[in-house]
Amino acid sequence: MNVKLASSYGFCFGVKRAIKIAEGYENSATMGPLIHNESEINRLQNDYNVGLYRELDEVKEKDTVIIRTHGIPKNDLKNLRAKDAKIINATCPFVTTPQQIVKKMSEEEYSIVIFGDDEHPEVKGVKSYGKDLNDVHVVLEPSDLDKINFKYDKIATVAQTTKKKEVYLEIVNNLILKNKEVRVFNTICDATFENQDAARELSKEVDVMVVIGGKNSSNTKQLHSICLENCESSYLIENASELDETWFKNKTLCGITAGASTPDWIIQQVVNQIEKS
């Protein structure tokens, strides 16, 4: 089986930065999973003794705590400081930006619209910076806007960094048609754009497409969705153990892309196994 990698894939800047930070703090722990890749989380645990706090109550005074790439809610950060924890902030700068935009615009009496998944840790963190949480609204599609009663006639919008730009444009257009003033902040990460565009192009020319990444990773699921638009035989896996030989029967060219939290060593294992099929 011949294999072709997308022109852009894998670790983004924010993830590379967070991994490097975590590797520099042995015997520490992250507040929530550092990234959405269980295999890499396990590597950090085994090689650097970087543990995992799932709840604030697990943190003891003066513990070293690494803030995950997706960030954490403002009150959680405040409570960590109250515990006198040593805080190492590995929040991606592209995530910190919408946090500060929401803080500033809500203080200037703009109603806030966040395009994203309400249960995603990044969105929870961004939302927490709103002055009035009842006027910070999270939407996934334009129709969600119909259910909202805005407090102000001025709207400011941000997007989860890993969302599709096309859907964000639809949401923005809907807001512009119905509101006097709309401030639009493009907070979707450039790396996400590049990976999505590369996956879209590659999926048009291959017989089968394999997307590698965490099953709970938003950007990886987006890549899989994009690939399915052009290649029905598109599959999402976390590692080489999930590959199925039947996927490659009567196929000649396999395309591969990977989410922003997928390390090179996992990608290489998948490539090696597919090439043998």
C-alpha positions as CSV (number, residue, x, y, z in Angstrom):
1,M,0.0,0.0,0.0
2,N,1.3,3.4,-1.0
3,V,1.0,6.2,1.6
4,K,0.9,9.9,1.1
5,L,1.0,12.4,4.0
6,A,-0.9,15.6,4.0
7,S,1.2,18.7,3.3
8,S,0.3,20.0,6.8
9,Y,-0.6,17.8,9.8
10,G,0.1,16.9,13.4
11,F,1.4,19.0,16.3
12,C,0.6,22.7,16.2
13,F,2.7,25.4,17.8
14,G,0.6,25.5,21.0
15,V,0.9,21.7,21.6
16,K,4.7,21.7,20.9
17,R,5.1,24.5,23.4
18,A,3.0,22.7,26.0
19,I,4.9,19.4,25.6
20,K,8.2,21.2,25.9
21,I,7.0,23.0,29.1
22,A,5.8,19.7,30.7
23,E,9.0,17.9,29.9
24,G,10.8,20.7,31.8
25,Y,8.9,20.1,35.0
26,E,9.4,16.5,36.2
27,N,7.3,15.3,39.2
28,S,4.6,17.9,38.5
29,A,1.0,17.4,37.3
30,T,-1.3,19.0,34.7
31,M,-4.7,20.5,35.5
32,G,-6.8,18.4,33.2
33,P,-5.3,16.5,30.3
34,L,-2.5,18.7,28.8
35,I,-3.6,17.8,25.3
36,H,-6.2,15.5,23.8
37,N,-4.0,12.5,23.2
38,E,-3.9,9.7,25.8
39,S,-0.8,8.1,24.4
40,E,1.3,11.3,24.7
41,I,-0.2,11.9,28.2
42,N,1.0,8.4,29.2
43,R,4.5,9.1,27.7
44,L,4.8,12.2,29.8
45,Q,3.8,10.2,32.9
46,N,6.2,7.4,32.2
47,D,9.2,9.5,31.1
48,Y,8.9,12.6,33.2
49,N,6.5,11.6,36.0
50,V,4.0,14.3,34.9
51,G,0.8,13.4,36.6
52,L,-2.8,14.5,36.1
53,Y,-5.2,16.4,38.3
54,R,-8.8,15.9,37.2
55,E,-10.3,18.0,40.0
56,L,-9.1,21.1,41.9
57,D,-9.6,19.3,45.2
58,E,-6.7,16.9,44.3
59,V,-4.2,19.8,44.3
60,K,-2.3,20.3,47.6
61,E,-0.6,23.4,48.8
62,K,2.6,24.4,47.0
63,D,2.1,21.6,44.3
64,T,3.5,22.4,40.9
65,V,0.5,22.6,38.5
66,I,0.7,22.9,34.7
67,I,-2.2,24.6,33.1
68,R,-3.4,22.6,30.0
69,T,-3.2,24.0,26.5
70,H,-6.9,24.6,26.4
71,G,-6.7,26.8,29.5
72,I,-9.0,26.6,32.5
73,P,-11.9,28.7,33.8
74,K,-10.9,32.0,35.5
75,N,-12.3,30.9,38.9
76,D,-10.3,27.7,38.8
77,L,-7.1,29.7,38.3
78,K,-8.0,31.9,41.2
79,N,-8.6,28.9,43.4
80,L,-5.2,27.4,42.4
81,R,-3.5,30.6,43.5
82,A,-5.4,30.5,46.8
83,K,-3.8,27.1,47.4
84,D,-0.4,28.7,46.9
85,A,0.3,26.3,44.1
86,K,3.2,26.9,41.8
87,I,1.4,27.6,38.5
88,I,3.1,26.9,35.1
89,N,0.9,28.2,32.4
90,A,1.0,26.1,29.2
91,T,-2.2,27.6,27.8
92,C,-1.8,28.1,24.1
93,P,-1.4,31.8,23.2
94,F,-4.1,31.4,20.6
95,V,-6.5,30.4,23.4
96,T,-5.4,33.2,25.7
97,T,-6.4,35.7,23.0
98,P,-10.1,35.0,22.9
99,Q,-10.1,34.9,26.7
100,Q,-8.9,38.5,26.8
101,I,-11.2,39.6,24.0
102,V,-14.3,38.3,25.8
103,K,-13.1,40.0,29.0
104,K,-12.5,43.4,27.2
105,M,-15.6,43.4,25.0
106,S,-18.0,42.3,27.8
107,E,-16.6,45.1,30.0
108,E,-17.5,47.5,27.1
109,E,-21.1,46.2,27.2
110,Y,-21.1,44.0,24.2
111,S,-23.1,40.8,24.2
112,I,-20.7,37.9,23.5
113,V,-21.2,35.0,21.0
114,I,-18.7,32.2,21.1
115,F,-18.7,29.7,18.2
116,G,-17.8,26.4,19.7
117,D,-18.7,23.4,21.8
118,D,-20.2,24.4,25.1
119,E,-18.6,21.4,26.9
120,H,-15.1,21.8,25.4
121,P,-12.5,22.9,28.0
122,E,-11.3,25.7,25.8
123,V,-14.8,27.2,25.5
124,K,-15.5,26.8,29.2
125,G,-12.3,28.8,29.9
126,V,-13.1,31.5,27.3
127,K,-16.7,31.9,28.5
128,S,-15.6,32.3,32.1
129,Y,-14.0,35.7,31.2
130,G,-17.3,37.3,30.4
131,K,-18.5,40.0,32.8
132,D,-22.1,38.7,32.7
133,L,-22.1,35.0,32.1
134,N,-25.8,35.1,31.2
135,D,-24.9,37.3,28.2
136,V,-22.1,35.0,27.0
137,H,-23.7,32.7,24.4
138,V,-22.2,29.6,22.9
139,V,-23.5,28.4,19.5
140,L,-22.6,25.6,17.1
141,E,-24.6,26.7,14.1
142,P,-26.5,29.8,12.8
143,S,-29.9,28.4,13.9
144,D,-28.8,28.5,17.5
145,L,-28.8,32.3,17.3
146,D,-32.6,32.3,17.0
147,K,-33.0,31.2,20.6
148,I,-30.9,34.1,22.1
149,N,-32.1,37.3,23.6
150,F,-29.1,39.6,23.7
151,K,-28.7,42.1,26.5
152,Y,-27.1,44.7,24.3
153,D,-27.5,45.8,20.7
154,K,-23.8,45.5,20.2
155,I,-22.4,42.0,19.6
156,A,-18.8,40.7,19.7
157,T,-17.9,37.2,18.4
158,V,-15.0,34.8,18.9
159,A,-14.5,31.2,17.8
160,Q,-13.1,28.1,19.3
161,T,-9.6,27.8,17.8
162,T,-10.3,24.5,16.1
163,K,-13.6,25.2,14.4
164,K,-14.5,25.4,10.7
165,K,-14.1,28.9,9.3
166,E,-17.0,28.3,6.8
167,V,-19.5,27.8,9.6
168,Y,-18.1,30.8,11.5
169,L,-18.7,33.0,8.5
170,E,-22.4,31.8,8.4
171,I,-22.9,32.7,12.0
172,V,-21.2,36.1,11.5
173,N,-23.3,36.9,8.4
174,N,-26.5,36.0,10.4
175,L,-25.5,38.4,13.2
176,I,-24.6,41.2,10.8
177,L,-28.0,41.0,9.1
178,K,-29.9,41.4,12.4
179,N,-27.8,43.6,14.6
180,K,-26.6,47.2,14.5
181,E,-23.0,46.6,15.5
182,V,-21.0,43.3,15.3
183,R,-17.4,43.1,16.2
184,V,-15.8,40.0,14.6
185,F,-12.6,38.4,15.9
186,N,-11.1,35.6,13.9
187,T,-9.6,33.4,16.6
188,I,-9.5,30.2,14.6
189,C,-5.9,29.1,14.6
190,D,-3.8,29.3,11.4
191,A,-2.5,25.8,12.0
192,T,-6.1,24.6,12.0
193,F,-6.7,26.3,8.6
194,E,-3.6,24.7,7.1
195,N,-4.3,21.2,8.4
196,Q,-7.9,21.4,7.2
197,D,-7.1,22.7,3.8
198,A,-4.3,20.1,3.4
199,A,-6.7,17.3,4.4
200,R,-9.3,18.5,2.1
201,E,-7.0,18.5,-0.9
202,L,-5.4,15.1,-0.1
203,S,-8.8,13.4,0.4
204,K,-9.7,14.2,-3.2
205,E,-6.9,12.2,-4.7
206,V,-6.7,9.0,-2.5
207,D,-8.6,5.7,-2.3
208,V,-8.7,5.6,1.5
209,M,-8.0,8.3,4.2
210,V,-6.7,7.7,7.7
211,V,-7.0,10.5,10.3
212,I,-4.9,10.0,13.4
213,G,-5.8,11.7,16.7
214,G,-7.7,11.6,19.9
215,K,-11.4,10.6,19.6
216,N,-12.3,13.5,21.9
217,S,-10.2,16.0,20.0
218,S,-12.3,18.7,18.3
219,N,-9.8,19.5,15.6
220,T,-9.2,15.8,14.8
221,K,-13.0,15.2,14.5
222,Q,-13.1,18.2,12.2
223,L,-10.4,16.7,10.0
224,H,-12.3,13.4,9.8
225,S,-15.5,15.2,8.8
226,I,-13.7,17.2,6.0
227,C,-12.1,14.0,4.6
228,L,-15.5,12.2,4.5
229,E,-16.8,15.0,2.2
230,N,-14.4,13.7,-0.6
231,C,-13.5,10.2,0.4
232,E,-16.1,7.8,1.8
233,S,-13.4,5.5,3.0
234,S,-12.1,7.8,5.7
235,Y,-11.3,6.5,9.2
236,L,-10.4,8.1,12.5
237,I,-8.0,6.2,14.8
238,E,-5.9,7.0,17.8
239,N,-3.0,4.7,17.0
240,A,-1.8,1.8,14.8
241,S,-3.6,-0.9,16.9
242,E,-7.0,0.4,15.5
243,L,-6.1,-0.2,11.9
244,D,-8.3,-2.7,10.0
245,E,-6.9,-4.6,7.1
246,T,-10.2,-4.6,5.3
247,W,-10.1,-0.8,4.9
248,F,-7.2,-1.2,2.4
249,K,-8.6,-4.1,0.3
250,N,-8.6,-3.2,-3.4
251,K,-7.1,0.2,-2.6
252,T,-3.8,1.5,-3.9
253,L,-3.2,4.9,-2.3
254,C,-3.8,5.8,1.4
255,G,-3.7,9.4,2.6
256,I,-2.8,10.3,6.1
257,T,-3.4,13.3,8.2
258,A,-3.3,13.9,12.0
259,G,-4.8,16.2,14.6
260,A,-2.9,19.0,16.4
261,S,-2.3,16.8,19.4
262,T,-0.9,13.8,17.6
263,P,2.9,13.2,18.1
264,D,5.2,12.2,15.2
265,W,6.0,8.8,16.8
266,I,2.4,7.7,16.6
267,I,2.1,8.9,13.0
268,Q,5.2,7.0,12.0
269,Q,3.9,3.8,13.6
270,V,0.7,4.1,11.6
271,V,2.6,4.8,8.3
272,N,4.8,1.8,8.8
273,Q,1.9,-0.6,9.4
274,I,-0.1,0.6,6.5
275,E,2.9,0.4,4.1
276,K,3.1,-3.3,5.0
277,S,-0.5,-4.0,4.2
